[in-house]
Amino acid sequence: AEMVQLLFLVISNVLPTLIASMHNSTTEGCAIIRPPRDGGIRYRGLTQEQIRSVEILPVDYEIEYICRGNRVIMGPKVRKCLPDGTWTDMDQQSRCLFLCPQTWTSLENGRVTMLPPPGPPAEGTVLHYSCHAGFLMEGRNVSHCTKQGNWDSPKPLCI
């Protein structure tokens, strides 16, 4: 009976710590992730040499996405390493996109509805134009922001 009790003590006390330490040794941080297309990652406090050789970043470490050229980050800009070995907001995609001119987002004597709201107009944004009562629209009532960062149709007029 003593042997069974001793075995029970070993299993109930030692095994959980063993499993926990095995679990911790594999997830002491997060694996490096790829930056968005046309973007890079700013690693705070690391030299170029360290960045090239590191594979796991510590828990609570934050990376920041940076975009090339005139592109801006849409989606999470910063991701943080969580204790479970994953990065924050991985359900949300980060993309480096060109912005379209803001001037298209307002209309004299009319209204502009932007999809998807809110934020600056980037690739994939669609503007829907409508005129106030008593004004007629000249031009197209919809415009799309293209990959190149321009609108696919001129802004209409409400006259």
C-alpha positions as CSV (number, residue, x, y, z in Angstrom):
1,A,0.0,0.0,0.0
2,E,2.9,2.4,0.8
3,M,4.4,1.7,-2.7
4,V,1.1,2.7,-4.4
5,Q,0.9,5.9,-2.2
6,L,4.5,6.8,-3.1
7,L,3.8,6.2,-6.8
8,F,0.7,8.4,-6.5
9,L,2.8,11.2,-4.9
10,V,5.4,11.0,-7.6
11,I,2.7,11.1,-10.4
12,S,0.7,13.9,-8.8
13,N,3.6,16.1,-7.8
14,V,6.5,15.5,-10.1
15,L,4.8,14.7,-13.4
16,P,3.0,18.1,-13.7
17,T,6.2,20.0,-13.1
18,L,8.0,17.9,-15.7
19,I,5.3,18.4,-18.2
20,A,5.2,22.1,-17.5
21,S,9.0,22.5,-17.8
22,M,9.0,20.5,-21.1
23,H,6.2,22.7,-22.4
24,N,8.1,25.9,-21.3
25,S,11.3,24.8,-22.9
26,T,9.6,24.6,-26.3
27,T,7.7,27.9,-26.0
28,E,10.0,30.4,-24.4
29,G,8.8,32.8,-27.1
30,C,7.6,33.2,-30.6
31,A,9.0,32.0,-33.9
32,I,9.9,34.8,-36.3
33,I,7.1,35.6,-38.7
34,R,7.3,37.0,-42.3
35,P,6.6,40.7,-42.9
36,P,3.7,41.7,-45.2
37,R,4.5,42.0,-49.0
38,D,6.3,45.2,-49.7
39,G,7.1,45.6,-46.1
40,G,9.7,44.7,-43.4
41,I,9.9,44.3,-39.6
42,R,11.6,46.6,-37.1
43,Y,13.2,44.6,-34.4
44,R,13.7,46.8,-31.4
45,G,17.1,46.5,-29.6
46,L,18.5,43.9,-31.9
47,T,21.6,44.3,-34.2
48,Q,21.5,43.1,-37.8
49,E,23.7,40.2,-36.8
50,Q,21.2,39.1,-34.1
51,I,18.3,39.5,-36.4
52,R,19.9,37.1,-38.9
53,S,20.6,34.4,-36.4
54,V,17.6,34.6,-34.0
55,E,14.8,32.1,-34.6
56,I,12.7,32.6,-31.4
57,L,11.8,36.0,-29.9
58,P,11.0,36.3,-26.2
59,V,7.5,36.6,-24.6
60,D,6.3,40.2,-24.5
61,Y,8.7,41.2,-27.4
62,E,7.1,43.5,-29.9
63,I,7.8,43.7,-33.6
64,E,6.7,46.6,-35.8
65,Y,5.8,46.4,-39.4
66,I,7.3,49.0,-41.8
67,C,6.2,49.5,-45.4
68,R,8.4,50.4,-48.4
69,G,7.9,53.5,-50.5
70,N,4.7,55.4,-50.1
71,R,2.8,52.5,-48.8
72,V,1.1,52.5,-45.4
73,I,0.3,49.6,-43.1
74,M,-3.3,48.5,-43.0
75,G,-4.2,46.1,-40.2
76,P,-2.1,45.6,-37.0
77,K,1.2,47.6,-37.1
78,V,2.6,46.0,-34.0
79,R,2.5,42.4,-32.9
80,K,3.4,41.2,-29.4
81,C,4.7,37.7,-28.5
82,L,2.3,36.0,-26.1
83,P,3.2,33.4,-23.4
84,D,1.5,30.6,-25.5
85,G,4.1,31.2,-28.3
86,T,1.7,33.0,-30.7
87,W,1.7,36.7,-31.9
88,T,-1.2,39.1,-31.1
89,D,-3.9,39.7,-33.7
90,M,-2.9,36.9,-36.1
91,D,-6.5,36.7,-37.1
92,Q,-6.1,40.1,-38.7
93,Q,-3.9,40.5,-41.8
94,S,-1.4,43.3,-42.1
95,R,-0.9,44.7,-45.6
96,C,1.3,47.4,-47.1
97,L,-0.8,49.4,-49.5
98,F,-0.7,52.6,-51.4
99,L,-3.1,55.3,-50.3
100,C,-5.5,57.0,-52.7
101,P,-5.9,60.8,-52.6
102,Q,-8.2,62.0,-49.8
103,T,-9.7,64.7,-52.0
104,W,-12.0,62.1,-53.5
105,T,-13.6,61.4,-50.1
106,S,-15.6,64.7,-50.0
107,L,-18.1,66.0,-52.5
108,E,-19.5,69.5,-52.8
109,N,-23.3,69.5,-52.6
110,G,-23.2,65.8,-52.1
111,R,-22.3,62.8,-49.8
112,V,-19.6,60.2,-50.0
113,T,-19.9,56.8,-48.4
114,M,-16.6,54.9,-48.0
115,L,-16.4,51.1,-47.8
116,P,-14.7,49.7,-45.8
117,P,-14.7,52.4,-43.2
118,P,-12.9,53.9,-41.2
119,G,-9.3,55.0,-41.9
120,P,-7.5,56.3,-44.9
121,P,-8.6,55.2,-48.3
122,A,-6.2,52.4,-49.6
123,E,-6.4,49.7,-52.2
124,G,-9.8,48.0,-52.2
125,T,-11.6,51.1,-50.8
126,V,-14.8,51.9,-52.7
127,L,-16.5,55.3,-52.6
128,H,-20.2,55.8,-53.3
129,Y,-21.3,59.3,-54.3
130,S,-24.8,60.8,-54.0
131,C,-26.0,64.4,-54.5
132,H,-28.1,66.4,-52.1
133,A,-31.8,67.1,-53.0
134,G,-32.1,69.5,-56.0
135,F,-28.6,68.6,-57.4
136,L,-27.9,66.4,-60.4
137,M,-24.8,64.1,-60.6
138,E,-22.5,64.5,-63.5
139,G,-20.1,61.5,-63.7
140,R,-20.0,58.1,-62.1
141,N,-21.5,57.5,-58.7
142,V,-18.8,55.0,-57.6
143,S,-15.0,55.0,-57.6
144,H,-12.5,52.2,-56.6
145,C,-9.0,52.7,-55.1
146,T,-6.6,50.7,-57.2
147,K,-3.3,48.8,-56.4
148,Q,-1.4,51.7,-57.8
149,G,-2.9,54.2,-55.4
150,N,-5.3,56.0,-57.7
151,W,-9.1,56.2,-58.2
152,D,-10.4,54.3,-61.2
153,S,-12.8,57.1,-62.2
154,P,-12.9,60.9,-61.8
155,K,-14.8,62.4,-58.9
156,P,-18.3,63.3,-60.1
157,L,-19.9,66.8,-59.7
158,C,-23.2,67.7,-58.1
159,I,-24.7,70.6,-60.2
